[in-house]
Amino acid sequence: MAAPSWSSCCASTSTRPLLSHTAGSKSRKLWWTSGGGRGGSGGKTQQLSICAVAAPAAVDYADTGADDVPSLKFKLLIAVSGLNRGLVASQEDLERADAAARQLEAAAPAPVDLAKDLDKLQGRWRLVYSSAFSSRTLGGSRPGPPTGRLLPITLGQVFQRIDVVSEDFDNIVELELGAPWPLPPVEATATLAHKFEITGTASIKINFDKTTVKTKGNLAQLPLLEVPRLPDNLRPPTSNTGSGEFEVTYLDDDTRVTRGDRGELRVFVIS
């Protein structure tokens, strides 16, 4: 138990408190002298009591539980902040984010059960971190166009829009495409439409449908463009079909953590 701390009311400047205690005892007495001058003559002496209040114990973050979930969520968001969704993450950053996510997953009150928590998936979620982006491609661990290498592509916000009734699962990516000088960059939003199905207690499989692109800004008047999809027999074996599986490892009303079939850690917040 932590050592007790002692507290009492503050004395005015016209009084002089004297503290005494008996050796080997935790009890203390305060003799309060008031009304006298510097020498204390003519003063009145009273005995006051002091309560012993135990100092608060230090928080042990190693012993996590349901009560620690808000602080662990904050810790995870701090760990991934400043990493530009993971695009500038170093190996040390990846390990720190993974450790923070595992602490949150372990502290959840109960494992994710999509049979009863399906409604919590509903909505528009903003991606705040993906370990897959550390590969510096928009496909992450899967093949995809590079960012800032061969193509002048700047990645903006990334969202997932989930409708549990229609089973729609859309990945929405805001992009800025470089253009030859003096033309301004082209802003666009790409939507990768999927259908999803629950394949386990906390597992989801998404099946790619189509990709559409809508320009923004000065080119917003252009019609929606549907990107043609190569026939399966012409698609390279390593190409990204946009389909895959992942497990929801943490889920509440405003935060979602998933781990993909290639080990990708992703963190979302409700938008």
C-alpha positions in Angstrom: 0.0 0.0 0.0 1.3 3.5 -0.8 2.5 5.7 2.1 -0.3 7.8 3.6 -0.4 11.5 2.9 -1.6 13.9 5.5 -3.9 16.8 4.9 -5.7 19.4 7.0 -7.4 22.8 6.6 -5.1 25.7 5.9 -4.3 28.0 8.9 -4.7 31.7 8.8 -1.6 33.9 9.3 -2.6 34.7 12.9 -2.3 31.1 14.1 0.6 28.7 14.6 0.1 25.0 14.1 2.3 22.6 15.9 2.5 18.9 14.8 3.5 16.1 17.1 3.3 12.3 16.9 4.2 9.3 19.0 7.1 7.2 17.8 6.0 4.0 16.1 2.4 5.2 15.7 0.5 6.4 12.7 -1.7 8.7 14.7 -0.8 12.4 14.8 -2.1 15.3 16.8 -2.2 19.0 15.8 -2.1 21.5 18.6 -3.6 24.8 17.3 -2.5 28.0 19.1 -4.3 31.2 18.3 -5.0 34.6 19.7 -1.5 35.2 21.1 1.3 37.3 20.0 4.8 36.3 18.8 5.5 34.6 22.1 2.1 32.9 22.3 1.1 34.4 25.7 -2.6 34.6 26.3 -3.3 32.2 23.5 -5.9 29.4 23.5 -4.8 25.9 22.6 -7.1 23.4 20.9 -6.5 19.9 19.7 -7.5 19.1 16.1 -7.5 15.8 14.3 -5.9 14.9 10.9 -7.2 12.2 8.6 -4.7 9.9 6.9 -5.6 9.6 3.2 -3.8 6.9 1.2 -2.1 8.3 -1.9 -3.6 6.9 -5.2 -1.8 3.9 -6.5 0.1 4.1 -9.8 -1.8 2.8 -12.8 -0.5 -0.6 -14.0 -1.1 -0.6 -17.7 0.2 -4.2 -18.0 -3.1 -5.4 -16.4 -5.5 -4.4 -19.1 -9.2 -4.8 -19.0 -12.5 -3.3 -20.2 -11.9 -0.2 -18.2 -8.7 0.5 -20.2 -10.3 0.4 -23.6 -10.7 4.2 -24.0 -7.1 4.8 -23.1 -5.9 2.0 -25.3 -7.9 3.3 -28.2 -6.3 6.7 -27.7 -2.8 5.0 -27.5 -3.4 3.3 -30.8 -4.5 6.5 -32.5 -1.5 8.3 -31.2 0.8 5.5 -32.4 -0.5 5.8 -36.0 -0.8 9.6 -36.1 1.6 11.4 -38.4 2.2 8.4 -40.5 0.1 9.6 -43.5 -2.2 6.5 -43.3 1.0 4.4 -43.1 2.6 5.6 -46.3 5.6 7.0 -44.3 5.8 4.3 -41.6 9.2 2.9 -40.7 9.7 -0.6 -39.4 9.7 0.8 -35.9 6.4 2.6 -36.6 4.8 -0.7 -37.9 5.9 -2.6 -34.8 4.6 0.2 -32.4 1.2 0.3 -34.2 0.9 -3.5 -34.1 1.7 -3.7 -30.4 -0.9 -0.9 -29.6 -3.5 -2.7 -31.7 -2.9 -6.0 -29.9 -3.3 -4.4 -26.6 -6.6 -3.0 -27.6 -7.7 -6.3 -29.1 -6.8 -8.1 -25.8 -8.7 -5.5 -23.7 -12.0 -5.8 -25.6 -14.8 -6.8 -23.3 -15.7 -9.7 -25.6 -14.4 -11.1 -28.9 -16.1 -9.7 -32.1 -19.2 -11.6 -33.1 -20.6 -10.3 -36.3 -23.8 -12.3 -35.8 -24.8 -9.9 -33.1 -22.5 -6.9 -33.9 -23.3 -6.6 -37.6 -25.2 -3.3 -37.2 -21.9 -1.8 -35.9 -20.4 -2.2 -39.4 -23.0 0.1 -40.9 -21.8 3.5 -42.1 -18.9 5.4 -43.6 -15.5 4.6 -42.1 -12.4 6.7 -42.6 -9.1 4.8 -42.8 -6.5 6.3 -40.4 -3.8 3.6 -40.8 -2.9 0.7 -43.0 0.3 -1.2 -42.5 0.1 -2.3 -46.1 0.7 1.3 -47.3 4.3 1.1 -46.0 5.1 -0.7 -49.3 4.4 2.7 -51.0 1.8 1.4 -53.4 -1.9 2.0 -53.5 -2.4 -1.8 -53.5 -0.5 -2.2 -50.3 0.6 -5.8 -49.9 -1.2 -6.5 -53.2 0.0 -5.1 -56.6 -1.1 -1.5 -57.2 0.1 1.8 -58.7 3.1 3.3 -56.9 2.8 6.6 -55.0 5.3 9.2 -55.9 7.5 6.9 -58.0 6.5 6.2 -61.6 3.1 7.9 -61.5 2.5 11.4 -59.9 -0.3 10.2 -57.7 -1.1 11.8 -54.3 -3.3 9.8 -52.0 -6.1 11.6 -50.2 -8.6 10.3 -47.8 -9.7 6.7 -47.9 -13.1 5.5 -46.8 -15.1 2.3 -46.5 -18.8 2.6 -47.0 -20.7 -0.5 -45.7 -24.4 -1.2 -46.1 -25.3 -4.3 -44.1 -28.8 -4.5 -45.7 -27.7 -4.5 -49.4 -24.3 -6.1 -48.5 -22.5 -3.3 -50.4 -18.9 -2.8 -49.4 -17.2 0.2 -51.2 -13.6 1.3 -50.9 -13.6 5.0 -51.7 -10.2 6.7 -52.5 -9.6 10.4 -53.1 -6.7 10.9 -55.6 -4.8 13.8 -57.1 -3.3 12.9 -60.5 -0.4 15.0 -61.8 -0.7 16.7 -65.2 1.9 18.2 -67.5 2.8 21.8 -66.8 1.1 24.2 -66.9 -2.1 22.1 -66.4 -3.3 21.8 -62.8 -3.5 18.4 -61.2 -6.7 16.4 -61.6 -8.7 15.6 -58.5 -10.8 12.5 -58.6 -12.6 10.0 -56.4 -12.3 6.3 -57.2 -14.9 3.9 -55.9 -14.1 0.2 -55.8 -17.5 -1.5 -55.4 -17.8 -4.9 -53.7 -20.3 -7.2 -52.2 -19.5 -8.8 -48.9 -20.5 -11.9 -47.0 -19.8 -13.0 -43.4 -17.7 -16.2 -43.5 -17.0 -16.7 -39.8 -17.6 -15.3 -36.4 -15.5 -12.2 -37.2 -14.4 -12.9 -40.8 -15.6 -11.0 -43.9 -15.1 -11.9 -47.6 -15.4 -9.1 -50.2 -16.0 -9.8 -53.9 -15.0 -7.1 -56.4 -17.7 -5.8 -58.7 -16.5 -2.7 -60.5 -14.4 0.5 -60.3 -15.8 3.9 -61.1 -14.0 7.3 -61.2 -15.6 10.7 -60.7 -13.6 13.8 -61.3 -13.8 16.8 -59.0 -13.0 20.5 -59.1 -12.9 22.1 -62.5 -13.6 18.8 -64.2 -16.5 17.9 -62.0 -18.9 18.2 -64.9 -17.4 15.2 -66.6 -19.6 12.0 -66.4 -18.9 9.1 -64.1 -16.3 6.8 -65.7 -16.4 3.1 -65.2 -13.0 1.5 -65.5 -13.1 -1.5 -67.8 -12.1 -4.8 -66.2 -9.9 -7.2 -68.0 -11.3 -10.7 -68.6 -10.1 -13.3 -66.2 -8.2 -15.2 -68.9 -6.2 -12.0 -69.8 -5.5 -10.9 -66.2 -2.0 -11.6 -64.9 -1.9 -14.1 -62.0 -0.5 -11.5 -59.6 -3.0 -8.8 -60.4 -5.1 -7.2 -57.8 -8.7 -8.3 -58.4 -10.0 -6.2 -55.5 -11.3 -9.3 -53.7 -10.1 -10.7 -50.4 -10.8 -11.6 -46.8 -10.1 -10.0 -43.5 -11.0 -10.5 -39.8 -12.5 -7.8 -37.6 -10.4 -8.0 -34.5 -11.9 -5.0 -32.7 -15.3 -3.2 -33.2 -17.3 -0.7 -31.3 -19.5 2.3 -32.3 -16.7 4.5 -33.5 -13.5 2.4 -34.0 -12.8 -0.7 -36.1 -9.5 -2.7 -36.3 -9.1 -5.4 -39.0 -6.3 -7.8 -40.1 -6.2 -8.9 -43.7 -5.5 -12.2 -45.4 -1.9 -10.9 -46.1 -1.3 -9.7 -42.6 -2.4 -6.1 -43.2 -3.4 -4.1 -40.1 -6.0 -1.4 -40.7 -7.5 1.1 -38.3 -10.8 2.9 -39.1 -12.8 5.5 -37.3 -16.5 6.3 -38.1 -16.8 9.3 -40.4 
